[in-house]
Amino acid sequence: MSLRRYLLLGILLPIGILIVINTVSLYRQTLGAVNIAYDRTLLASAKTIGEQLDVDGFDEQSILRATVPYSALEAFEADNRSQLVYRVSNLQGEVISGFGELPFWRGRIPDQGAYSALVAFYDDSFRGDDVRVAVLLQPVASAKGRGMAVVQVAETLELRETLARKVLVDTLWRQAVLVGVIALVVIVVVQRATQPVRRLSGELKARPEGDLTPVAAPDAPRELLPLIDATNQVMERLQNLTEHQKRFVRDASHQLRTPLAVLKTQVQSALRGDVDPRQALLEIEDTVERATLLANQMLALAKVEQLRQQADTAPQDWPEVVRSVVVDVSPLLADKDLDFEIATQPATVLAHDWMLREMARNLLHNAIKYTPAGGALTVRLASDGSWAALTVSDSGPGINAELAARLYEPFSAGDVRQGS
C-alpha cells in the first residue's frame, strides 16, 4: 500500500465512521423532536374534545355526552396525507362518540414530566394502518353530575414518515457535502505532504548507474531527514564497498600477474632444457608457494573488508586468542629452534574473533620467517583496563625505512633476505 493511500484511508475512514454515527444520532434526535411536536398536537386535540364533554349522574351512574368541535380536528386538515380519528369512552370502554374500531386503551398512565399525569402516548393500529395514539383521562363535572372519560385521538403515520424521510435525506445530503469537502481538503493536504517523497524518488531514479553521492534535499520536511540521513549512510557504505571491490580487483590482477608470468617463464625454460629438471621443479614449487601465499592474503584481505561492514563484534579474551595462535605455530618455532617467550595480561576487547587470530598469526608468521635459526622471539600483551597492546619482537634484521613508509598498504612485502 502506498503512503498516500495509507494516509487517505487512515484519515478519511475514521472521519467517515464518525459522520455515519453523527448522522444516525442526528436523525434519531430529529425524529424524536418531530414525534414530540406531533404528540403535542394530538394532545391538544384530545384536550379540546375533553373540554366539550358533559355528564349526567354521579360516578358509576354517570352518563357522558360528547360534542366534538371542528377546532379539535382543524390542525390536521392542512395536510391530507394523514388521517385523524378519535374515540370517547367511559372507564368501562363503552363508546360515547367517535370511531368504535379504534381499540380501547387498557394501559396505565405513566409518570411524564412534560405532560399531565393523566396523559399517555402509544402505538397501535386502526383498520390495518399503524397509528400514533394520545390518550387523555378527562375528569368531567357539571351541576348535573360527575364522571371520568377516556379520550383517544389517533393519527396515521404518513405525515410523520414523510417528514422523517425528508429530514433523513436532508441530513444525508449535508453530511455528503461535508464528507466531500473534507475528502478534498485531505487529498490536497496529503498530495502536498507526500510531494517531497515523490520528488526525492524521482531524483534517485534519474541518477546514472553507479552514482552513490549523498542525497541533497535542503527543502525536505523535518520528518524525512532521518530517512535521508539513513539513505546517505547506506550509500556511503555502498560507496566504500564498491571502492574496495575495485581496489581488490586492481590489486589482485597486479599481484597475480607477476608470479604467473614467472611461472610461465620457468615452465618454458624447463621445456627447452635450459635448466636441470629438478632445479626447474624446485623453482616452480617456490613460485607456486608464493602465488598461493598471495592468494591467501587476498582472500584474507577480502574477508577483513567484509567483516568491517558488519557490526556483529563481541567481547573477546585476547590473551586466550594469542595463546591459541602460539599453539598453532609452535611447530614452526621448534623447526627453527627459536628462544620463545610469551607474557600476557588480562584484556577483553570488542572485536571479531577471526580478525584477532589472523592479525596475531600474521605477526608471528613474519617474525618466525625472518628470525634466524636459534634466534629470540618475544610476544607481550599489555593492558591497563582501558587499552591493550600486542607486541611481537624478534632478533631478525628488522624493517628498513623504505618498507616502513608503506607498511600498511595491501600486499606490501620486504626482501626475504632483509626481513620484515
N, C-alpha and C positions, 0 to 999 in steps of 0.2 A: 504494500500500500504506500502511495506517495505521501510525502509530508503535507502537501496541500490538501489532499483528500482526507488525511487523518485530522488535520486542524478543522476542516469544514464539518466533518462528522462529529468531532469532539465538541464543537461549539453549537452547531445547529440542532443536533439530536436532543441534547438536554433542553434547549430553548423550545423545540417543538413539543416535547413531552410536557413542559410547564404550561405552554399555551393550550394544549388539549385539556389539561387538568383545570386551567383557569376558565376555559370555555364551558366545560361541563358544570363547574361550580357557578359561574355567572348565569348559565341557562336555568339551573335549578333555583337560584335566588330570584331571578326574574319571574319564573313560573310561580314560585311561592307568593311573590308580591301580586301577580295577576290574580291568583286564586283568592288572596285576601281581599282585593278590591271587589271582585265579583261576589264573594261571600257577603261582603258588607251590603251590596245591592240586594242580594236575596234576603238578608236580614231586614233591610228597610222595607221591602215588600211585605214580609211576614208581619212586621210591627204595624204597618199600615192596615193590613187585614185585621189584626188583633184589636186595633183601636176601634173598629167598627162593629164589634160583636156586642150582642145584647143577651140577657138571661132572664128567665122567669123561674122562680123557685130557688131553693137553697140546697147546696151540696148535692147528694145523690138524687134528689128530686128535681134538680135544676134542668131547665130546657134551654139550650143555647140556640140563638138565631144569628145568622151571618149575612151581612150585605157587603159584597166585595166591591170596593170603589174602583173606578177606572184608573186612578192615580197609582194603585198598587202594581199595575202591570205596565204603566206608561214608560218606565225606564227601559223596557226591553223592546218596545215597538220600533225603535230606530234601526234595529238590525234584525232581519228575518232569518238569519242563519241559526238561531237558537229558538227553542220552544220552551215557554214558561207555563207550568201547571201548578195548581195549588190544591190543598185539601185542608178542611177544617173539621176536626173530630173532637168528641169528648174523650175523657180518660179511658172509656171502655172501647174506643176505637170505632164508634158509630159515626158515619159520615154525616156532617151537618151541611157542608157546602163543598163544591169543587169536584175533583176527579177521584171517584172511588177506586179507580185502578191503581192509583199511586199507593204503594204498600204503606200500611200504618207503621208509624215509628214505635218501636218497642225497646228502645235503648235506655241508657241512663245519662242524664245531663252531666257532662264533665265540668270540672272547675276550669274556667278560662278567664284569664285576666283581662283580655281585650274586650270581652262581651259580658253580658249579664249571666248570672249563674243559671238562668232558665233557657239558655240557647245552646244548640249543638249543630254541628255540620257533619255530614257523612255522605258516602257514595252509595247509590242504589241504581235500580233500573226501572224504566217505565216504557211499556209497550215494546220491549226488546232493545231500547236505547239506554245507554249509560247516562245517568243524570247525577247532578250535584244537588243535595237537599239541605235546606236550612229548616230546622225545627225550633218552634218557639212555644213554650208552655206559658200561655197567657191567662192570668187571673182576670175573671170578668165579674164585675159587681155593678149593681144598679139598685134603685129603690125597690125593685120587684124581686130581687134575689141575688144569689152569689154562686159562682161556679168556676171551673177550670177548663180551658180549651187548649187543644193541641193544634197549632197552625204549622203546616208544612208547605214550603214553597220549593219547587224543583225546577232545575234548568238543564236542558240537554247541553252537551259539551262541545258542540260545533264551534261556537264563537271562541271559547277558551282555547280549543285546539288550533284554530286558525291563528289566533294571536300568538300562541306558543310557537307555532311554526315560523311565523313572521319574526318573532324575537330570535329564534334559533338561526334562521337564515341571515338576519342582520348581524348577529354576533359572529357567525362563521365568516361572513364577508369581511367584517372589520378585522378579525383575527388573521384571515388570509392575507389581507393587505399588510398587516403588521409583520407577519412572517416573511412576506416578500421583501419588505423594506429591510428587515433585519438580515435576511439572507444576502441581499445585495450589498449591504454595508460589510458584512462578514467576508464575502467573496472579494470585495475590493481591498479590504484590510489584509486578508491572507495573501492575496496576489502581491501586494506591495511588500508584505513582510518576507515572503519567500523569493522576492526578486534577487536579492544578493546571492542566495544559494544557486539560483539558475544562472546568474551571471558568472559566478565562480566555476560552476560546472562547465559552462561554455568555454571559459578561458582555459581550463585544464584539457578539454577535448581538442581545442585548437592548437595545443602545443605540439611541436615536432617531436618525433620519436627520440628518446634519449635525453630530452630536456628535463633535468631534475633540479633546476634552480628553485629557490624558495618562492612560495606564493606571496605576492604582494597585494593586499586588499586593505588599503588605508580607510576606505569608507564602509567597511563591513560592520554590521551590528556587533555590539559587545558580546552577544550570546554566541556568535560564530567564531570569536577569537580563539577559544580553546581548540575548536576543530581545526582552524587554520594552523595554529601552533603545532598541533599533533601531526598534521599533514606535512608540515615543513620538517619536523623531526624525522618522520618516516622517509621523506625524500633525501634528507641528509644521510641517513643510514644506507639508503639505496645507492646514493652517490659514492659513499665510501666503499661499499661492496663492489660497485662497478669498477671503480678505480683499482681496487685490489685485484679483481679478476684480470683487468687489462695488464696491470703490472706483473701479475703472476705469469700470464701467458708470455709476456715480453721477456721476463727473466728466464722462464723455463726454456723458451726457444733459444735464447742466447747461451745459457749454460749447457744445454744438451748438445748444441751444435759442435762444440769443441771436442768432447770425448767421442762423439760419433764419428767425427772426421778423423780423429786419431785412430780409432778402431778400424775404420775403413783402410787407412794407410797401412796399418800393421798387417791386416789380412792380405792386402795386395802385395806387400813386401814378402810375406811368408809364401804366397803362391808363386812369386817369381824366384824364390830360393835365395833371396838376398841375405837372409839370416838363418841361423840354425833353427829347425822346427821347435825344439824345446824352448829356446830363448824367445821365439815368437809367441808361443803359447803362454809363457810367463808374462810377457808384456801385455798380451791380450787380456789375461786374467787380471792384471793390475788395472788396466783401463776399465774393464767391466766392473771391478770393485769400486773404482772412483765414480763411475756412472751410477752404480747402484746407490752409493752413499749420497750422491747429488739428488737422485730421485727421492730417496727417503727424506732428505732435507726439504725438498719442495713440498712433499706431502705433509710433513710436519708444519711447515710454514702455512700451508693452506688450512690445516686444522686449527692452528693458532688464530688465524683471522676469523675462522668460523666461530670459535669459542668466544672471541672478543665481541661478536654480535649478539651473544646470548647473555642472559642475566642470571643464569642458574648457578651462581657461585655458592659455596658453602664453607663453613669453618673447617680448616684442615690442620692436622697436627704435623707441622713442618718437620720437626726432628724425626718423627716416625717415617715420613716420606724420604728424608735424606738417608736414614739408616737402611731403608728398604732398597734404595738405589745402590748404596755401597755394597750390599749383599749381592746385587745383580752383577756388579763389575768386579767383584772380588777375584774371579779367575784371571782377569787382565792384570790386576795388581800382583798376583802371585807369579804370573809369567815373567814380569819384569823385575821381580824381587824388590819392590819398592818399599821404603820405610814409611808406612802409612800411619797417620794419626787422625783421630776424629774427636771433636769436643762440641757438644750441643747444649743449649739451654732451652727450657720450655718456651714454646712460641706457637700460638694459634693464629693463623692468618685466614682471611677471606679470599679464596681463590679457587680455580679449577684444579682438581687433583692431577689430571693428566699434564697440565701445563707446568705445575711444580715439579713433577717427576721428569718431564722432558728437559727442563732447564738444568736440574741437578745432573741428569745423565749426560747432557752435552758438555757441561763444565768438567765433569770427571773424565769423560772420554778424551777430551782435548788435553787435559793435564796428563793423563796416562800416556797418551800418544807421543807427546813432545817432551816427556821427562826421561832422561837417560836411565838405562837399567841400573838398579841399585840406588837410584836417587830417592829423594824425600818428597812426600805429598801430604799436605795437611788440609783437613776440612774443619771449619769452625762455623757454628751457627750461634750468633749472639742476639740477645733480646732484652729490652728493659720493660716490656709490657705494652709500650706504645709503638714500637718499631722492632723489626727483626732484619738481620743481615746475614747472608750466607757468603763465606769467603773460602775460596779454593786457591791455595798457594802451592807451588812446586819448585823444584830445583832445575827446571828447564831453562832454555835460553831467553824466555820472555817474549814480549811483543814489541816489534820495532815501531818507531814513531809514525811511519807512513801507514802501517796497518791499523794502528790505534785510532787514526783520524777517521777511518771508515769501518770501525769495528762493528757498529750496529746496523750496517747496511746488509741486506739479504745476500747470501752466498759469498760473503767476504771470507777470504782464507789467506793464510800466510804460506810461506815456503816451508815445506816439510823439514828441510834441513835447519831452518831458523827457529822453528817452534811457534807456539801461539799462546 
